[in-house]
Amino acid sequence: MSDPSRLDKLRDMAARFPRDPRARYFLAHELFRAEQWGEAAAQYEAYVALQPGDEGAALKHLGLCHERSGRSDLAAAAYRRGVENALAHGHDGLASEIRFLLDELDS
């Protein structure tokens, strides 16, 4: 379970440093842990938009947020981008994990 005070601190950090990808990622992850799918998805999207260079794990979590929000089309798109990104950065294991999630979504 997520700590509310930690979440408040991370929200403040992301507000003060909106162009810092780490602030966005840490906030997104804490929101994910708190099962706040919509807010987490928005923060993962903000992180990916900053293009830190290796977004595969964030795209996986973005897909999970969309899937858990009942947005299968957006989840599939995030998973596909995640596979491409993971492979581009030599993360074959992560790519396989995301492919599995995509296959499960399609079945």
mmCIF file of the C-alpha atoms, coordinates in Angstrom:
data_MODEL
# 
_entry.id   MODEL 
# 
loop_
_atom_site.group_PDB 
_atom_site.id 
_atom_site.type_symbol 
_atom_site.label_atom_id 
_atom_site.label_alt_id 
_atom_site.label_comp_id 
_atom_site.label_asym_id 
_atom_site.label_entity_id 
_atom_site.label_seq_id 
_atom_site.pdbx_PDB_ins_code 
_atom_site.Cartn_x 
_atom_site.Cartn_y 
_atom_site.Cartn_z 
_atom_site.occupancy 
_atom_site.B_iso_or_equiv 
_atom_site.pdbx_formal_charge 
_atom_site.auth_seq_id 
_atom_site.auth_comp_id 
_atom_site.auth_asym_id 
_atom_site.auth_atom_id 
_atom_site.pdbx_PDB_model_num 
ATOM 1   C CA . MET A 1 1   ? 0.000   0.000   0.000   1.00 0.00 ? 1   MET A CA 1 
ATOM 2   C CA . SER A 1 2   ? 1.147   3.515   -0.754  1.00 0.00 ? 2   SER A CA 1 
ATOM 3   C CA . ASP A 1 3   ? 2.032   6.016   1.970   1.00 0.00 ? 3   ASP A CA 1 
ATOM 4   C CA . PRO A 1 4   ? -0.176  9.154   1.551   1.00 0.00 ? 4   PRO A CA 1 
ATOM 5   C CA . SER A 1 5   ? 2.536   11.488  2.823   1.00 0.00 ? 5   SER A CA 1 
ATOM 6   C CA . ARG A 1 6   ? 5.015   9.989   0.349   1.00 0.00 ? 6   ARG A CA 1 
ATOM 7   C CA . LEU A 1 7   ? 2.492   10.472  -2.417  1.00 0.00 ? 7   LEU A CA 1 
ATOM 8   C CA . ASP A 1 8   ? 2.034   14.133  -1.437  1.00 0.00 ? 8   ASP A CA 1 
ATOM 9   C CA . LYS A 1 9   ? 5.804   14.671  -1.448  1.00 0.00 ? 9   LYS A CA 1 
ATOM 10  C CA . LEU A 1 10  ? 6.138   13.077  -4.869  1.00 0.00 ? 10  LEU A CA 1 
ATOM 11  C CA . ARG A 1 11  ? 3.272   15.158  -6.248  1.00 0.00 ? 11  ARG A CA 1 
ATOM 12  C CA . ASP A 1 12  ? 5.001   18.264  -4.931  1.00 0.00 ? 12  ASP A CA 1 
ATOM 13  C CA . MET A 1 13  ? 8.311   17.201  -6.462  1.00 0.00 ? 13  MET A CA 1 
ATOM 14  C CA . ALA A 1 14  ? 6.691   16.601  -9.880  1.00 0.00 ? 14  ALA A CA 1 
ATOM 15  C CA . ALA A 1 15  ? 4.957   19.986  -9.685  1.00 0.00 ? 15  ALA A CA 1 
ATOM 16  C CA . ARG A 1 16  ? 8.203   21.773  -8.818  1.00 0.00 ? 16  ARG A CA 1 
ATOM 17  C CA . PHE A 1 17  ? 10.254  19.889  -11.418 1.00 0.00 ? 17  PHE A CA 1 
ATOM 18  C CA . PRO A 1 18  ? 7.834   19.045  -14.255 1.00 0.00 ? 18  PRO A CA 1 
ATOM 19  C CA . ARG A 1 19  ? 10.654  18.384  -16.756 1.00 0.00 ? 19  ARG A CA 1 
ATOM 20  C CA . ASP A 1 20  ? 12.488  15.936  -14.480 1.00 0.00 ? 20  ASP A CA 1 
ATOM 21  C CA . PRO A 1 21  ? 11.702  12.435  -15.755 1.00 0.00 ? 21  PRO A CA 1 
ATOM 22  C CA . ARG A 1 22  ? 12.630  10.861  -12.404 1.00 0.00 ? 22  ARG A CA 1 
ATOM 23  C CA . ALA A 1 23  ? 10.030  12.954  -10.575 1.00 0.00 ? 23  ALA A CA 1 
ATOM 24  C CA . ARG A 1 24  ? 7.372   11.807  -13.038 1.00 0.00 ? 24  ARG A CA 1 
ATOM 25  C CA . TYR A 1 25  ? 8.443   8.161   -12.882 1.00 0.00 ? 25  TYR A CA 1 
ATOM 26  C CA . PHE A 1 26  ? 8.592   7.999   -9.088  1.00 0.00 ? 26  PHE A CA 1 
ATOM 27  C CA . LEU A 1 27  ? 5.168   9.653   -8.801  1.00 0.00 ? 27  LEU A CA 1 
ATOM 28  C CA . ALA A 1 28  ? 3.716   7.341   -11.436 1.00 0.00 ? 28  ALA A CA 1 
ATOM 29  C CA . HIS A 1 29  ? 5.079   4.301   -9.635  1.00 0.00 ? 29  HIS A CA 1 
ATOM 30  C CA . GLU A 1 30  ? 3.675   5.398   -6.273  1.00 0.00 ? 30  GLU A CA 1 
ATOM 31  C CA . LEU A 1 31  ? 0.272   6.093   -7.866  1.00 0.00 ? 31  LEU A CA 1 
ATOM 32  C CA . PHE A 1 32  ? 0.449   2.645   -9.475  1.00 0.00 ? 32  PHE A CA 1 
ATOM 33  C CA . ARG A 1 33  ? 1.112   1.087   -6.066  1.00 0.00 ? 33  ARG A CA 1 
ATOM 34  C CA . ALA A 1 34  ? -1.910  3.004   -4.731  1.00 0.00 ? 34  ALA A CA 1 
ATOM 35  C CA . GLU A 1 35  ? -4.000  1.578   -7.609  1.00 0.00 ? 35  GLU A CA 1 
ATOM 36  C CA . GLN A 1 36  ? -4.828  5.067   -8.860  1.00 0.00 ? 36  GLN A CA 1 
ATOM 37  C CA . TRP A 1 37  ? -4.778  3.929   -12.465 1.00 0.00 ? 37  TRP A CA 1 
ATOM 38  C CA . GLY A 1 38  ? -5.863  7.132   -14.200 1.00 0.00 ? 38  GLY A CA 1 
ATOM 39  C CA . GLU A 1 39  ? -3.412  9.385   -12.392 1.00 0.00 ? 39  GLU A CA 1 
ATOM 40  C CA . ALA A 1 40  ? -0.628  6.836   -12.718 1.00 0.00 ? 40  ALA A CA 1 
ATOM 41  C CA . ALA A 1 41  ? -1.257  6.577   -16.464 1.00 0.00 ? 41  ALA A CA 1 
ATOM 42  C CA . ALA A 1 42  ? -1.064  10.367  -16.813 1.00 0.00 ? 42  ALA A CA 1 
ATOM 43  C CA . GLN A 1 43  ? 2.283   10.444  -15.021 1.00 0.00 ? 43  GLN A CA 1 
ATOM 44  C CA . TYR A 1 44  ? 3.700   7.527   -17.018 1.00 0.00 ? 44  TYR A CA 1 
ATOM 45  C CA . GLU A 1 45  ? 2.604   9.333   -20.199 1.00 0.00 ? 45  GLU A CA 1 
ATOM 46  C CA . ALA A 1 46  ? 4.328   12.518  -18.977 1.00 0.00 ? 46  ALA A CA 1 
ATOM 47  C CA . TYR A 1 47  ? 7.470   10.514  -18.257 1.00 0.00 ? 47  TYR A CA 1 
ATOM 48  C CA . VAL A 1 48  ? 7.473   8.899   -21.705 1.00 0.00 ? 48  VAL A CA 1 
ATOM 49  C CA . ALA A 1 49  ? 6.868   12.285  -23.352 1.00 0.00 ? 49  ALA A CA 1 
ATOM 50  C CA . LEU A 1 50  ? 10.072  13.561  -21.751 1.00 0.00 ? 50  LEU A CA 1 
ATOM 51  C CA . GLN A 1 51  ? 11.890  10.809  -23.679 1.00 0.00 ? 51  GLN A CA 1 
ATOM 52  C CA . PRO A 1 52  ? 14.472  9.839   -21.075 1.00 0.00 ? 52  PRO A CA 1 
ATOM 53  C CA . GLY A 1 53  ? 15.756  7.202   -23.491 1.00 0.00 ? 53  GLY A CA 1 
ATOM 54  C CA . ASP A 1 54  ? 14.700  3.876   -22.005 1.00 0.00 ? 54  ASP A CA 1 
ATOM 55  C CA . GLU A 1 55  ? 10.946  3.893   -21.490 1.00 0.00 ? 55  GLU A CA 1 
ATOM 56  C CA . GLY A 1 56  ? 10.162  0.168   -21.786 1.00 0.00 ? 56  GLY A CA 1 
ATOM 57  C CA . ALA A 1 57  ? 9.274   -0.425  -18.132 1.00 0.00 ? 57  ALA A CA 1 
ATOM 58  C CA . ALA A 1 58  ? 7.183   2.744   -17.997 1.00 0.00 ? 58  ALA A CA 1 
ATOM 59  C CA . LEU A 1 59  ? 5.298   1.694   -21.124 1.00 0.00 ? 59  LEU A CA 1 
ATOM 60  C CA . LYS A 1 60  ? 4.639   -1.704  -19.569 1.00 0.00 ? 60  LYS A CA 1 
ATOM 61  C CA . HIS A 1 61  ? 3.175   -0.035  -16.484 1.00 0.00 ? 61  HIS A CA 1 
ATOM 62  C CA . LEU A 1 62  ? 1.238   2.430   -18.640 1.00 0.00 ? 62  LEU A CA 1 
ATOM 63  C CA . GLY A 1 63  ? -0.310  -0.535  -20.421 1.00 0.00 ? 63  GLY A CA 1 
ATOM 64  C CA . LEU A 1 64  ? -1.201  -2.141  -17.102 1.00 0.00 ? 64  LEU A CA 1 
ATOM 65  C CA . CYS A 1 65  ? -2.856  1.100   -15.934 1.00 0.00 ? 65  CYS A CA 1 
ATOM 66  C CA . HIS A 1 66  ? -4.937  1.284   -19.112 1.00 0.00 ? 66  HIS A CA 1 
ATOM 67  C CA . GLU A 1 67  ? -5.804  -2.412  -18.902 1.00 0.00 ? 67  GLU A CA 1 
ATOM 68  C CA . ARG A 1 68  ? -6.956  -2.078  -15.298 1.00 0.00 ? 68  ARG A CA 1 
ATOM 69  C CA . SER A 1 69  ? -9.028  0.953   -16.299 1.00 0.00 ? 69  SER A CA 1 
ATOM 70  C CA . GLY A 1 70  ? -10.787 -1.093  -18.984 1.00 0.00 ? 70  GLY A CA 1 
ATOM 71  C CA . ARG A 1 71  ? -9.039  0.692   -21.876 1.00 0.00 ? 71  ARG A CA 1 
ATOM 72  C CA . SER A 1 72  ? -7.777  -2.317  -23.810 1.00 0.00 ? 72  SER A CA 1 
ATOM 73  C CA . ASP A 1 73  ? -7.008  -0.382  -26.994 1.00 0.00 ? 73  ASP A CA 1 
ATOM 74  C CA . LEU A 1 74  ? -4.712  2.040   -25.143 1.00 0.00 ? 74  LEU A CA 1 
ATOM 75  C CA . ALA A 1 75  ? -3.160  -0.835  -23.201 1.00 0.00 ? 75  ALA A CA 1 
ATOM 76  C CA . ALA A 1 76  ? -2.328  -2.697  -26.413 1.00 0.00 ? 76  ALA A CA 1 
ATOM 77  C CA . ALA A 1 77  ? -0.760  0.433   -27.933 1.00 0.00 ? 77  ALA A CA 1 
ATOM 78  C CA . ALA A 1 78  ? 1.384   1.003   -24.835 1.00 0.00 ? 78  ALA A CA 1 
ATOM 79  C CA . TYR A 1 79  ? 2.454   -2.646  -24.782 1.00 0.00 ? 79  TYR A CA 1 
ATOM 80  C CA . ARG A 1 80  ? 3.451   -2.539  -28.464 1.00 0.00 ? 80  ARG A CA 1 
ATOM 81  C CA . ARG A 1 81  ? 5.522   0.587   -27.908 1.00 0.00 ? 81  ARG A CA 1 
ATOM 82  C CA . GLY A 1 82  ? 7.011   -1.037  -24.819 1.00 0.00 ? 82  GLY A CA 1 
ATOM 83  C CA . VAL A 1 83  ? 8.147   -4.097  -26.760 1.00 0.00 ? 83  VAL A CA 1 
ATOM 84  C CA . GLU A 1 84  ? 9.778   -1.917  -29.420 1.00 0.00 ? 84  GLU A CA 1 
ATOM 85  C CA . ASN A 1 85  ? 11.488  0.245   -26.822 1.00 0.00 ? 85  ASN A CA 1 
ATOM 86  C CA . ALA A 1 86  ? 12.695  -2.696  -24.742 1.00 0.00 ? 86  ALA A CA 1 
ATOM 87  C CA . LEU A 1 87  ? 14.183  -4.399  -27.791 1.00 0.00 ? 87  LEU A CA 1 
ATOM 88  C CA . ALA A 1 88  ? 15.832  -1.150  -28.923 1.00 0.00 ? 88  ALA A CA 1 
ATOM 89  C CA . HIS A 1 89  ? 17.608  -0.963  -25.567 1.00 0.00 ? 89  HIS A CA 1 
ATOM 90  C CA . GLY A 1 90  ? 18.626  -4.622  -25.391 1.00 0.00 ? 90  GLY A CA 1 
ATOM 91  C CA . HIS A 1 91  ? 16.058  -5.654  -22.784 1.00 0.00 ? 91  HIS A CA 1 
ATOM 92  C CA . ASP A 1 92  ? 14.924  -8.940  -24.316 1.00 0.00 ? 92  ASP A CA 1 
ATOM 93  C CA . GLY A 1 93  ? 13.475  -10.235 -21.042 1.00 0.00 ? 93  GLY A CA 1 
ATOM 94  C CA . LEU A 1 94  ? 11.346  -7.129  -20.574 1.00 0.00 ? 94  LEU A CA 1 
ATOM 95  C CA . ALA A 1 95  ? 10.197  -7.354  -24.196 1.00 0.00 ? 95  ALA A CA 1 
ATOM 96  C CA . SER A 1 96  ? 9.102   -10.969 -23.596 1.00 0.00 ? 96  SER A CA 1 
ATOM 97  C CA . GLU A 1 97  ? 7.252   -9.975  -20.454 1.00 0.00 ? 97  GLU A CA 1 
ATOM 98  C CA . ILE A 1 98  ? 5.394   -7.205  -22.276 1.00 0.00 ? 98  ILE A CA 1 
ATOM 99  C CA . ARG A 1 99  ? 4.611   -9.526  -25.224 1.00 0.00 ? 99  ARG A CA 1 
ATOM 100 C CA . PHE A 1 100 ? 3.062   -11.944 -22.734 1.00 0.00 ? 100 PHE A CA 1 
ATOM 101 C CA . LEU A 1 101 ? 0.834   -9.151  -21.378 1.00 0.00 ? 101 LEU A CA 1 
ATOM 102 C CA . LEU A 1 102 ? -0.158  -8.195  -24.922 1.00 0.00 ? 102 LEU A CA 1 
ATOM 103 C CA . ASP A 1 103 ? -0.957  -11.808 -25.811 1.00 0.00 ? 103 ASP A CA 1 
ATOM 104 C CA . GLU A 1 104 ? -3.061  -12.157 -22.660 1.00 0.00 ? 104 GLU A CA 1 
ATOM 105 C CA . LEU A 1 105 ? -4.901  -8.953  -23.531 1.00 0.00 ? 105 LEU A CA 1 
ATOM 106 C CA . ASP A 1 106 ? -5.639  -10.208 -27.054 1.00 0.00 ? 106 ASP A CA 1 
ATOM 107 C CA . SER A 1 107 ? -6.927  -13.612 -25.883 1.00 0.00 ? 107 SER A CA 1 
# 
